[in-house]
Amino acid sequence: MQGCERPIDDIDHPERHANGGESTRANGQGVCEGHNLTKEAPGWRTRVSDPRPGRHEVETVTPTGDVHRSQAPPALPPPA
Ligand SMILES: [Zn+2]
């Protein structure tokens, strides 16, 4: 999530699988364990707001209605 410097612990679905979110690259997000557990708490919502490759933006809405958008970092080049 935006501003988090911790390593990725969990690869998850921004749009929950239980709510019909597909297991696709476009609906994937890598987050630390703490943020993954937080976004599963009541009142939190996440969705992919821009699935374009090279952008992949996830929108997070907190229980107070604050909206945060974060983008995946640039992809690493393929190994030489
Ligand atoms: Zn985090």
PDB file of the backbone (N, CA, C, O) and the ligand in Angstrom, with CONECT records:
HET     ZN  A 101       1
ATOM      1  N   MET A   1       0.836  -1.179   0.000  1.00  0.00           N
ATOM      2  CA  MET A   1       0.000   0.000   0.000  1.00  0.00           C
ATOM      3  C   MET A   1       0.880   1.242   0.000  1.00  0.00           C
ATOM      4  O   MET A   1       2.069   1.182   0.316  1.00  0.00           O
ATOM      5  N   GLN A   2       0.286   2.340  -0.353  1.00  0.00           N
ATOM      6  CA  GLN A   2       1.041   3.581  -0.529  1.00  0.00           C
ATOM      7  C   GLN A   2       1.842   3.927   0.719  1.00  0.00           C
ATOM      8  O   GLN A   2       1.301   3.973   1.824  1.00  0.00           O
ATOM      9  N   GLY A   3       3.125   4.168   0.535  1.00  0.00           N
ATOM     10  CA  GLY A   3       3.984   4.582   1.625  1.00  0.00           C
ATOM     11  C   GLY A   3       4.546   3.446   2.451  1.00  0.00           C
ATOM     12  O   GLY A   3       5.378   3.686   3.327  1.00  0.00           O
ATOM     13  N   CYS A   4       4.131   2.241   2.209  1.00  0.00           N
ATOM     14  CA  CYS A   4       4.622   1.104   2.985  1.00  0.00           C
ATOM     15  C   CYS A   4       5.946   0.627   2.396  1.00  0.00           C
ATOM     16  O   CYS A   4       6.053   0.373   1.196  1.00  0.00           O
ATOM     17  N   GLU A   5       6.944   0.510   3.257  1.00  0.00           N
ATOM     18  CA  GLU A   5       8.273   0.096   2.802  1.00  0.00           C
ATOM     19  C   GLU A   5       8.571  -1.363   3.148  1.00  0.00           C
ATOM     20  O   GLU A   5       9.652  -1.868   2.849  1.00  0.00           O
ATOM     21  N   ARG A   6       7.600  -2.040   3.784  1.00  0.00           N
ATOM     22  CA  ARG A   6       7.857  -3.412   4.196  1.00  0.00           C
ATOM     23  C   ARG A   6       7.799  -4.358   3.000  1.00  0.00           C
ATOM     24  O   ARG A   6       7.116  -4.072   2.016  1.00  0.00           O
ATOM     25  N   PRO A   7       8.506  -5.478   3.077  1.00  0.00           N
ATOM     26  CA  PRO A   7       8.494  -6.422   1.956  1.00  0.00           C
ATOM     27  C   PRO A   7       7.115  -7.075   1.794  1.00  0.00           C
ATOM     28  O   PRO A   7       6.308  -7.119   2.723  1.00  0.00           O
ATOM     29  N   ILE A   8       6.884  -7.569   0.605  1.00  0.00           N
ATOM     30  CA  ILE A   8       5.622  -8.257   0.315  1.00  0.00           C
ATOM     31  C   ILE A   8       5.600  -9.595   1.044  1.00  0.00           C
ATOM     32  O   ILE A   8       6.501 -10.418   0.890  1.00  0.00           O
ATOM     33  N   ASP A   9       4.558  -9.794   1.839  1.00  0.00           N
ATOM     34  CA  ASP A   9       4.330 -11.078   2.498  1.00  0.00           C
ATOM     35  C   ASP A   9       3.216 -11.849   1.818  1.00  0.00           C
ATOM     36  O   ASP A   9       3.271 -13.073   1.703  1.00  0.00           O
ATOM     37  N   ASP A  10       2.197 -11.116   1.367  1.00  0.00           N
ATOM     38  CA  ASP A  10       0.996 -11.754   0.851  1.00  0.00           C
ATOM     39  C   ASP A  10       0.668 -11.231  -0.546  1.00  0.00           C
ATOM     40  O   ASP A  10       0.724 -10.029  -0.807  1.00  0.00           O
ATOM     41  N   ILE A  11       0.332 -12.142  -1.416  1.00  0.00           N
ATOM     42  CA  ILE A  11      -0.181 -11.772  -2.733  1.00  0.00           C
ATOM     43  C   ILE A  11      -1.674 -12.041  -2.687  1.00  0.00           C
ATOM     44  O   ILE A  11      -2.102 -13.160  -2.402  1.00  0.00           O
ATOM     45  N   ASP A  12      -2.467 -11.013  -2.968  1.00  0.00           N
ATOM     46  CA  ASP A  12      -3.886 -11.115  -2.703  1.00  0.00           C
ATOM     47  C   ASP A  12      -4.693 -10.480  -3.825  1.00  0.00           C
ATOM     48  O   ASP A  12      -4.148  -9.923  -4.778  1.00  0.00           O
ATOM     49  N   HIS A  13      -6.011 -10.583  -3.679  1.00  0.00           N
ATOM     50  CA  HIS A  13      -6.953 -10.013  -4.623  1.00  0.00           C
ATOM     51  C   HIS A  13      -7.463  -8.680  -4.075  1.00  0.00           C
ATOM     52  O   HIS A  13      -8.092  -8.680  -3.016  1.00  0.00           O
ATOM     53  N   PRO A  14      -7.224  -7.536  -4.744  1.00  0.00           N
ATOM     54  CA  PRO A  14      -7.862  -6.299  -4.303  1.00  0.00           C
ATOM     55  C   PRO A  14      -9.386  -6.426  -4.289  1.00  0.00           C
ATOM     56  O   PRO A  14     -10.039  -5.985  -3.343  1.00  0.00           O
ATOM     57  N   GLU A  15      -9.943  -7.021  -5.326  1.00  0.00           N
ATOM     58  CA  GLU A  15     -11.372  -7.333  -5.308  1.00  0.00           C
ATOM     59  C   GLU A  15     -11.477  -8.758  -4.796  1.00  0.00           C
ATOM     60  O   GLU A  15     -11.090  -9.708  -5.477  1.00  0.00           O
ATOM     61  N   ARG A  16     -12.003  -8.894  -3.590  1.00  0.00           N
ATOM     62  CA  ARG A  16     -12.004 -10.185  -2.906  1.00  0.00           C
ATOM     63  C   ARG A  16     -12.535 -11.317  -3.764  1.00  0.00           C
ATOM     64  O   ARG A  16     -13.528 -11.172  -4.477  1.00  0.00           O
ATOM     65  N   HIS A  17     -11.862 -12.429  -3.680  1.00  0.00           N
ATOM     66  CA  HIS A  17     -12.309 -13.637  -4.374  1.00  0.00           C
ATOM     67  C   HIS A  17     -13.708 -14.008  -3.921  1.00  0.00           C
ATOM     68  O   HIS A  17     -14.527 -14.447  -4.729  1.00  0.00           O
ATOM     69  N   ALA A  18     -13.993 -13.836  -2.629  1.00  0.00           N
ATOM     70  CA  ALA A  18     -15.315 -14.175  -2.085  1.00  0.00           C
ATOM     71  C   ALA A  18     -16.415 -13.292  -2.673  1.00  0.00           C
ATOM     72  O   ALA A  18     -17.589 -13.660  -2.651  1.00  0.00           O
ATOM     73  N   ASN A  19     -16.033 -12.130  -3.196  1.00  0.00           N
ATOM     74  CA  ASN A  19     -17.012 -11.220  -3.810  1.00  0.00           C
ATOM     75  C   ASN A  19     -16.991 -11.292  -5.333  1.00  0.00           C
ATOM     76  O   ASN A  19     -17.560 -10.434  -6.007  1.00  0.00           O
ATOM     77  N   GLY A  20     -16.341 -12.307  -5.870  1.00  0.00           N
ATOM     78  CA  GLY A  20     -16.321 -12.477  -7.313  1.00  0.00           C
ATOM     79  C   GLY A  20     -15.046 -12.009  -7.988  1.00  0.00           C
ATOM     80  O   GLY A  20     -14.936 -12.082  -9.212  1.00  0.00           O
ATOM     81  N   GLY A  21     -14.068 -11.524  -7.204  1.00  0.00           N
ATOM     82  CA  GLY A  21     -12.797 -11.099  -7.789  1.00  0.00           C
ATOM     83  C   GLY A  21     -12.069 -12.283  -8.406  1.00  0.00           C
ATOM     84  O   GLY A  21     -11.980 -13.355  -7.807  1.00  0.00           O
ATOM     85  N   GLU A  22     -11.557 -12.078  -9.595  1.00  0.00           N
ATOM     86  CA  GLU A  22     -10.899 -13.161 -10.319  1.00  0.00           C
ATOM     87  C   GLU A  22      -9.437 -13.291  -9.909  1.00  0.00           C
ATOM     88  O   GLU A  22      -8.805 -12.320  -9.491  1.00  0.00           O
ATOM     89  N   SER A  23      -8.914 -14.499 -10.034  1.00  0.00           N
ATOM     90  CA  SER A  23      -7.496 -14.746  -9.780  1.00  0.00           C
ATOM     91  C   SER A  23      -6.727 -14.485 -11.065  1.00  0.00           C
ATOM     92  O   SER A  23      -6.333 -15.408 -11.778  1.00  0.00           O
ATOM     93  N   THR A  24      -6.527 -13.206 -11.340  1.00  0.00           N
ATOM     94  CA  THR A  24      -5.812 -12.790 -12.537  1.00  0.00           C
ATOM     95  C   THR A  24      -4.698 -11.827 -12.137  1.00  0.00           C
ATOM     96  O   THR A  24      -4.696 -11.284 -11.032  1.00  0.00           O
ATOM     97  N   ARG A  25      -3.762 -11.627 -13.046  1.00  0.00           N
ATOM     98  CA  ARG A  25      -2.686 -10.680 -12.789  1.00  0.00           C
ATOM     99  C   ARG A  25      -3.258  -9.285 -12.542  1.00  0.00           C
ATOM    100  O   ARG A  25      -2.783  -8.562 -11.667  1.00  0.00           O
ATOM    101  N   ALA A  26      -4.277  -8.910 -13.313  1.00  0.00           N
ATOM    102  CA  ALA A  26      -4.876  -7.579 -13.168  1.00  0.00           C
ATOM    103  C   ALA A  26      -5.524  -7.393 -11.798  1.00  0.00           C
ATOM    104  O   ALA A  26      -5.626  -6.264 -11.319  1.00  0.00           O
ATOM    105  N   ASN A  27      -5.962  -8.475 -11.161  1.00  0.00           N
ATOM    106  CA  ASN A  27      -6.596  -8.385  -9.843  1.00  0.00           C
ATOM    107  C   ASN A  27      -5.647  -8.896  -8.762  1.00  0.00           C
ATOM    108  O   ASN A  27      -6.080  -9.490  -7.774  1.00  0.00           O
ATOM    109  N   GLY A  28      -4.367  -8.663  -8.954  1.00  0.00           N
ATOM    110  CA  GLY A  28      -3.380  -9.068  -7.971  1.00  0.00           C
ATOM    111  C   GLY A  28      -2.753  -7.869  -7.283  1.00  0.00           C
ATOM    112  O   GLY A  28      -2.653  -6.784  -7.855  1.00  0.00           O
ATOM    113  N   GLN A  29      -2.336  -8.086  -6.049  1.00  0.00           N
ATOM    114  CA  GLN A  29      -1.672  -7.028  -5.284  1.00  0.00           C
ATOM    115  C   GLN A  29      -0.746  -7.699  -4.274  1.00  0.00           C
ATOM    116  O   GLN A  29      -1.134  -8.659  -3.608  1.00  0.00           O
ATOM    117  N   GLY A  30       0.465  -7.193  -4.166  1.00  0.00           N
ATOM    118  CA  GLY A  30       1.395  -7.690  -3.180  1.00  0.00           C
ATOM    119  C   GLY A  30       1.488  -6.701  -2.032  1.00  0.00           C
ATOM    120  O   GLY A  30       1.813  -5.533  -2.242  1.00  0.00           O
ATOM    121  N   VAL A  31       1.206  -7.158  -0.829  1.00  0.00           N
ATOM    122  CA  VAL A  31       1.220  -6.282   0.335  1.00  0.00           C
ATOM    123  C   VAL A  31       1.886  -6.979   1.512  1.00  0.00           C
ATOM    124  O   VAL A  31       2.053  -8.198   1.516  1.00  0.00           O
ATOM    125  N   CYS A  32       2.262  -6.188   2.506  1.00  0.00           N
ATOM    126  CA  CYS A  32       2.804  -6.775   3.736  1.00  0.00           C
ATOM    127  C   CYS A  32       1.650  -7.433   4.497  1.00  0.00           C
ATOM    128  O   CYS A  32       0.480  -7.159   4.226  1.00  0.00           O
ATOM    129  N   GLU A  33       1.989  -8.293   5.440  1.00  0.00           N
ATOM    130  CA  GLU A  33       0.959  -9.005   6.178  1.00  0.00           C
ATOM    131  C   GLU A  33       0.039  -8.036   6.933  1.00  0.00           C
ATOM    132  O   GLU A  33      -1.179  -8.216   6.954  1.00  0.00           O
ATOM    133  N   GLY A  34       0.628  -7.015   7.546  1.00  0.00           N
ATOM    134  CA  GLY A  34      -0.170  -6.068   8.327  1.00  0.00           C
ATOM    135  C   GLY A  34      -1.203  -5.339   7.482  1.00  0.00           C
ATOM    136  O   GLY A  34      -2.353  -5.185   7.893  1.00  0.00           O
ATOM    137  N   HIS A  35      -0.792  -4.891   6.298  1.00  0.00           N
ATOM    138  CA  HIS A  35      -1.743  -4.199   5.437  1.00  0.00           C
ATOM    139  C   HIS A  35      -2.782  -5.161   4.863  1.00  0.00           C
ATOM    140  O   HIS A  35      -3.940  -4.789   4.670  1.00  0.00           O
ATOM    141  N   ASN A  36      -2.368  -6.389   4.594  1.00  0.00           N
ATOM    142  CA  ASN A  36      -3.342  -7.352   4.089  1.00  0.00           C
ATOM    143  C   ASN A  36      -4.414  -7.634   5.134  1.00  0.00           C
ATOM    144  O   ASN A  36      -5.598  -7.705   4.804  1.00  0.00           O
ATOM    145  N   LEU A  37      -4.010  -7.793   6.389  1.00  0.00           N
ATOM    146  CA  LEU A  37      -4.997  -8.040   7.442  1.00  0.00           C
ATOM    147  C   LEU A  37      -5.876  -6.811   7.663  1.00  0.00           C
ATOM    148  O   LEU A  37      -7.073  -6.940   7.920  1.00  0.00           O
ATOM    149  N   THR A  38      -5.289  -5.626   7.563  1.00  0.00           N
ATOM    150  CA  THR A  38      -6.060  -4.398   7.758  1.00  0.00           C
ATOM    151  C   THR A  38      -7.141  -4.266   6.704  1.00  0.00           C
ATOM    152  O   THR A  38      -8.288  -3.955   7.025  1.00  0.00           O
ATOM    153  N   LYS A  39      -6.787  -4.500   5.448  1.00  0.00           N
ATOM    154  CA  LYS A  39      -7.794  -4.307   4.393  1.00  0.00           C
ATOM    155  C   LYS A  39      -8.884  -5.369   4.419  1.00  0.00           C
ATOM    156  O   LYS A  39      -9.901  -5.228   3.740  1.00  0.00           O
ATOM    157  N   GLU A  40      -8.684  -6.429   5.193  1.00  0.00           N
ATOM    158  CA  GLU A  40      -9.731  -7.446   5.350  1.00  0.00           C
ATOM    159  C   GLU A  40     -10.691  -7.109   6.497  1.00  0.00           C
ATOM    160  O   GLU A  40     -11.710  -7.777   6.670  1.00  0.00           O
ATOM    161  N   ALA A  41     -10.367  -6.082   7.272  1.00  0.00           N
ATOM    162  CA  ALA A  41     -11.218  -5.706   8.407  1.00  0.00           C
ATOM    163  C   ALA A  41     -12.511  -5.060   7.903  1.00  0.00           C
ATOM    164  O   ALA A  41     -12.543  -4.510   6.803  1.00  0.00           O
ATOM    165  N   PRO A  42     -13.572  -5.127   8.705  1.00  0.00           N
ATOM    166  CA  PRO A  42     -14.856  -4.527   8.290  1.00  0.00           C
ATOM    167  C   PRO A  42     -14.705  -3.042   7.959  1.00  0.00           C
ATOM    168  O   PRO A  42     -14.031  -2.297   8.670  1.00  0.00           O
ATOM    169  N   GLY A  43     -15.339  -2.635   6.877  1.00  0.00           N
ATOM    170  CA  GLY A  43     -15.350  -1.228   6.492  1.00  0.00           C
ATOM    171  C   GLY A  43     -14.296  -0.830   5.482  1.00  0.00           C
ATOM    172  O   GLY A  43     -14.360   0.263   4.919  1.00  0.00           O
ATOM    173  N   TRP A  44     -13.319  -1.705   5.241  1.00  0.00           N
ATOM    174  CA  TRP A  44     -12.278  -1.411   4.255  1.00  0.00           C
ATOM    175  C   TRP A  44     -12.695  -2.000   2.913  1.00  0.00           C
ATOM    176  O   TRP A  44     -13.261  -3.091   2.854  1.00  0.00           O
ATOM    177  N   ARG A  45     -12.408  -1.265   1.829  1.00  0.00           N
ATOM    178  CA  ARG A  45     -12.688  -1.758   0.482  1.00  0.00           C
ATOM    179  C   ARG A  45     -11.485  -1.487  -0.402  1.00  0.00           C
ATOM    180  O   ARG A  45     -10.857  -0.433  -0.296  1.00  0.00           O
ATOM    181  N   THR A  46     -11.164  -2.426  -1.268  1.00  0.00           N
ATOM    182  CA  THR A  46     -10.111  -2.207  -2.262  1.00  0.00           C
ATOM    183  C   THR A  46     -10.609  -2.689  -3.610  1.00  0.00           C
ATOM    184  O   THR A  46     -11.417  -3.613  -3.704  1.00  0.00           O
ATOM    185  N   ARG A  47     -10.108  -2.042  -4.649  1.00  0.00           N
ATOM    186  CA  ARG A  47     -10.413  -2.472  -6.014  1.00  0.00           C
ATOM    187  C   ARG A  47      -9.297  -1.990  -6.913  1.00  0.00           C
ATOM    188  O   ARG A  47      -8.587  -1.040  -6.582  1.00  0.00           O
ATOM    189  N   VAL A  48      -9.144  -2.641  -8.046  1.00  0.00           N
ATOM    190  CA  VAL A  48      -8.197  -2.186  -9.059  1.00  0.00           C
ATOM    191  C   VAL A  48      -8.885  -1.062  -9.818  1.00  0.00           C
ATOM    192  O   VAL A  48      -9.886  -1.292 -10.498  1.00  0.00           O
ATOM    193  N   SER A  49      -8.357   0.147  -9.708  1.00  0.00           N
ATOM    194  CA  SER A  49      -8.972   1.289 -10.357  1.00  0.00           C
ATOM    195  C   SER A  49      -8.369   1.566 -11.729  1.00  0.00           C
ATOM    196  O   SER A  49      -8.964   2.289 -12.527  1.00  0.00           O
ATOM    197  N   ASP A  50      -7.209   1.007 -12.012  1.00  0.00           N
ATOM    198  CA  ASP A  50      -6.606   1.132 -13.342  1.00  0.00           C
ATOM    199  C   ASP A  50      -5.753  -0.100 -13.588  1.00  0.00           C
ATOM    200  O   ASP A  50      -4.644  -0.196 -13.061  1.00  0.00           O
ATOM    201  N   PRO A  51      -6.249  -1.044 -14.379  1.00  0.00           N
ATOM    202  CA  PRO A  51      -5.518  -2.308 -14.561  1.00  0.00           C
ATOM    203  C   PRO A  51      -4.462  -2.275 -15.664  1.00  0.00           C
ATOM    204  O   PRO A  51      -3.833  -3.299 -15.934  1.00  0.00           O
ATOM    205  N   ARG A  52      -4.250  -1.125 -16.309  1.00  0.00           N
ATOM    206  CA  ARG A  52      -3.316  -1.111 -17.439  1.00  0.00           C
ATOM    207  C   ARG A  52      -1.923  -1.563 -17.009  1.00  0.00           C
ATOM    208  O   ARG A  52      -1.418  -1.123 -15.976  1.00  0.00           O
ATOM    209  N   PRO A  53      -1.293  -2.452 -17.808  1.00  0.00           N
ATOM    210  CA  PRO A  53       0.082  -2.859 -17.506  1.00  0.00           C
ATOM    211  C   PRO A  53       0.989  -1.626 -17.424  1.00  0.00           C
ATOM    212  O   PRO A  53       0.856  -0.695 -18.218  1.00  0.00           O
ATOM    213  N   GLY A  54       1.884  -1.633 -16.483  1.00  0.00           N
ATOM    214  CA  GLY A  54       2.780  -0.506 -16.298  1.00  0.00           C
ATOM    215  C   GLY A  54       2.185   0.581 -15.423  1.00  0.00           C
ATOM    216  O   GLY A  54       2.865   1.552 -15.091  1.00  0.00           O
ATOM    217  N   ARG A  55       0.925   0.430 -15.047  1.00  0.00           N
ATOM    218  CA  ARG A  55       0.273   1.414 -14.188  1.00  0.00           C
ATOM    219  C   ARG A  55      -0.313   0.699 -12.971  1.00  0.00           C
ATOM    220  O   ARG A  55       0.060   1.006 -11.839  1.00  0.00           O
ATOM    221  N   HIS A  56      -1.197  -0.219 -13.183  1.00  0.00           N
ATOM    222  CA  HIS A  56      -1.814  -1.060 -12.165  1.00  0.00           C
ATOM    223  C   HIS A  56      -2.055  -0.291 -10.866  1.00  0.00           C
ATOM    224  O   HIS A  56      -1.265  -0.371  -9.925  1.00  0.00           O
ATOM    225  N   GLU A  57      -3.140   0.441 -10.831  1.00  0.00           N
ATOM    226  CA  GLU A  57      -3.482   1.279  -9.685  1.00  0.00           C
ATOM    227  C   GLU A  57      -4.562   0.599  -8.848  1.00  0.00           C
ATOM    228  O   GLU A  57      -5.561   0.109  -9.374  1.00  0.00           O
ATOM    229  N   VAL A  58      -4.339   0.580  -7.536  1.00  0.00           N
ATOM    230  CA  VAL A  58      -5.312   0.019  -6.595  1.00  0.00           C
ATOM    231  C   VAL A  58      -5.863   1.154  -5.736  1.00  0.00           C
ATOM    232  O   VAL A  58      -5.118   1.979  -5.209  1.00  0.00           O
ATOM    233  N   GLU A  59      -7.182   1.170  -5.612  1.00  0.00           N
ATOM    234  CA  GLU A  59      -7.859   2.167  -4.786  1.00  0.00           C
ATOM    235  C   GLU A  59      -8.285   1.505  -3.476  1.00  0.00           C
ATOM    236  O   GLU A  59      -8.893   0.435  -3.471  1.00  0.00           O
ATOM    237  N   THR A  60      -7.958   2.156  -2.384  1.00  0.00           N
ATOM    238  CA  THR A  60      -8.330   1.677  -1.056  1.00  0.00           C
ATOM    239  C   THR A  60      -9.217   2.726  -0.402  1.00  0.00           C
ATOM    240  O   THR A  60      -8.873   3.907  -0.365  1.00  0.00           O
ATOM    241  N   VAL A  61     -10.368   2.284   0.118  1.00  0.00           N
ATOM    242  CA  VAL A  61     -11.281   3.174   0.835  1.00  0.00           C
ATOM    243  C   VAL A  61     -11.305   2.710   2.283  1.00  0.00           C
ATOM    244  O   VAL A  61     -11.586   1.547   2.570  1.00  0.00           O
ATOM    245  N   THR A  62     -11.006   3.634   3.192  1.00  0.00           N
ATOM    246  CA  THR A  62     -10.963   3.305   4.621  1.00  0.00           C
ATOM    247  C   THR A  62     -12.371   3.374   5.211  1.00  0.00           C
ATOM    248  O   THR A  62     -13.290   3.874   4.562  1.00  0.00           O
ATOM    249  N   PRO A  63     -12.545   2.880   6.426  1.00  0.00           N
ATOM    250  CA  PRO A  63     -13.876   2.947   7.062  1.00  0.00           C
ATOM    251  C   PRO A  63     -14.387   4.374   7.230  1.00  0.00           C
ATOM    252  O   PRO A  63     -15.597   4.576   7.339  1.00  0.00           O
ATOM    253  N   THR A  64     -13.495   5.377   7.255  1.00  0.00           N
ATOM    254  CA  THR A  64     -13.940   6.769   7.383  1.00  0.00           C
ATOM    255  C   THR A  64     -14.230   7.403   6.028  1.00  0.00           C
ATOM    256  O   THR A  64     -14.636   8.563   5.964  1.00  0.00           O
ATOM    257  N   GLY A  65     -14.026   6.653   4.941  1.00  0.00           N
ATOM    258  CA  GLY A  65     -14.326   7.158   3.612  1.00  0.00           C
ATOM    259  C   GLY A  65     -13.150   7.794   2.895  1.00  0.00           C
ATOM    260  O   GLY A  65     -13.290   8.252   1.761  1.00  0.00           O
ATOM    261  N   ASP A  66     -11.995   7.827   3.540  1.00  0.00           N
ATOM    262  CA  ASP A  66     -10.805   8.352   2.860  1.00  0.00           C
ATOM    263  C   ASP A  66     -10.438   7.414   1.710  1.00  0.00           C
ATOM    264  O   ASP A  66     -10.517   6.192   1.842  1.00  0.00           O
ATOM    265  N   VAL A  67     -10.041   7.996   0.594  1.00  0.00           N
ATOM    266  CA  VAL A  67      -9.684   7.215  -0.585  1.00  0.00           C
ATOM    267  C   VAL A  67      -8.196   7.388  -0.861  1.00  0.00           C
ATOM    268  O   VAL A  67      -7.695   8.509  -0.942  1.00  0.00           O
ATOM    269  N   HIS A  68      -7.499   6.270  -1.004  1.00  0.00           N
ATOM    270  CA  HIS A  68      -6.066   6.291  -1.317  1.00  0.00           C
ATOM    271  C   HIS A  68      -5.851   5.443  -2.570  1.00  0.00           C
ATOM    272  O   HIS A  68      -6.419   4.361  -2.717  1.00  0.00           O
ATOM    273  N   ARG A  69      -5.023   5.963  -3.460  1.00  0.00           N
ATOM    274  CA  ARG A  69      -4.685   5.204  -4.668  1.00  0.00           C
ATOM    275  C   ARG A  69      -3.175   4.986  -4.693  1.00  0.00           C
ATOM    276  O   ARG A  69      -2.397   5.896  -4.406  1.00  0.00           O
ATOM    277  N   SER A  70      -2.783   3.785  -5.034  1.00  0.00           N
ATOM    278  CA  SER A  70      -1.353   3.475  -5.128  1.00  0.00           C
ATOM    279  C   SER A  70      -1.108   2.696  -6.405  1.00  0.00           C
ATOM    280  O   SER A  70      -1.957   1.940  -6.878  1.00  0.00           O
ATOM    281  N   GLN A  71       0.081   2.906  -6.946  1.00  0.00           N
ATOM    282  CA  GLN A  71       0.456   2.222  -8.174  1.00  0.00           C
ATOM    283  C   GLN A  71       1.610   1.272  -7.899  1.00  0.00           C
ATOM    284  O   GLN A  71       2.455   1.517  -7.038  1.00  0.00           O
ATOM    285  N   ALA A  72       1.620   0.189  -8.650  1.00  0.00           N
ATOM    286  CA  ALA A  72       2.725  -0.768  -8.553  1.00  0.00           C
ATOM    287  C   ALA A  72       4.002  -0.077  -9.025  1.00  0.00           C
ATOM    288  O   ALA A  72       3.954   0.768  -9.918  1.00  0.00           O
ATOM    289  N   PRO A  73       5.150  -0.433  -8.427  1.00  0.00           N
ATOM    290  CA  PRO A  73       6.417   0.129  -8.910  1.00  0.00           C
ATOM    291  C   PRO A  73       6.726  -0.412 -10.307  1.00  0.00           C
ATOM    292  O   PRO A  73       6.139  -1.408 -10.730  1.00  0.00           O
ATOM    293  N   PRO A  74       7.644   0.242 -11.024  1.00  0.00           N
ATOM    294  CA  PRO A  74       7.991  -0.250 -12.359  1.00  0.00           C
ATOM    295  C   PRO A  74       8.485  -1.692 -12.305  1.00  0.00           C
ATOM    296  O   PRO A  74       9.162  -2.102 -11.363  1.00  0.00           O
ATOM    297  N   ALA A  75       8.130  -2.443 -13.334  1.00  0.00           N
ATOM    298  CA  ALA A  75       8.587  -3.835 -13.415  1.00  0.00           C
ATOM    299  C   ALA A  75      10.091  -3.882 -13.575  1.00  0.00           C
ATOM    300  O   ALA A  75      10.688  -3.013 -14.211  1.00  0.00           O
ATOM    301  N   LEU A  76      10.705  -4.911 -12.989  1.00  0.00           N
ATOM    302  CA  LEU A  76      12.136  -5.100 -13.148  1.00  0.00           C
ATOM    303  C   LEU A  76      12.444  -5.599 -14.561  1.00  0.00           C
ATOM    304  O   LEU A  76      11.626  -6.308 -15.147  1.00  0.00           O
ATOM    305  N   PRO A  77      13.595  -5.246 -15.118  1.00  0.00           N
ATOM    306  CA  PRO A  77      13.930  -5.769 -16.440  1.00  0.00           C
ATOM    307  C   PRO A  77      14.140  -7.277 -16.376  1.00  0.00           C
ATOM    308  O   PRO A  77      14.468  -7.812 -15.317  1.00  0.00           O
ATOM    309  N   PRO A  78      13.954  -7.964 -17.499  1.00  0.00           N
ATOM    310  CA  PRO A  78      14.185  -9.409 -17.488  1.00  0.00           C
ATOM    311  C   PRO A  78      15.666  -9.704 -17.196  1.00  0.00           C
ATOM    312  O   PRO A  78      16.534  -8.886 -17.500  1.00  0.00           O
ATOM    313  N   PRO A  79      15.950 -10.874 -16.605  1.00  0.00           N
ATOM    314  CA  PRO A  79      17.348 -11.221 -16.302  1.00  0.00           C
ATOM    315  C   PRO A  79      18.165 -11.301 -17.583  1.00  0.00           C
ATOM    316  O   PRO A  79      17.666 -11.714 -18.629  1.00  0.00           O
ATOM    317  N   ALA A  80      19.428 -10.901 -17.484  1.00  0.00           N
ATOM    318  CA  ALA A  80      20.311 -10.903 -18.661  1.00  0.00           C
ATOM    319  C   ALA A  80      20.742 -12.308 -19.002  1.00  0.00           C
ATOM    320  O   ALA A  80      21.486 -12.509 -19.962  1.00  0.00           O
TER     321      ALA A  80
HETATM  322 ZN    ZN A 101       2.346  -2.617   4.275  1.00  0.00          ZN2+
END
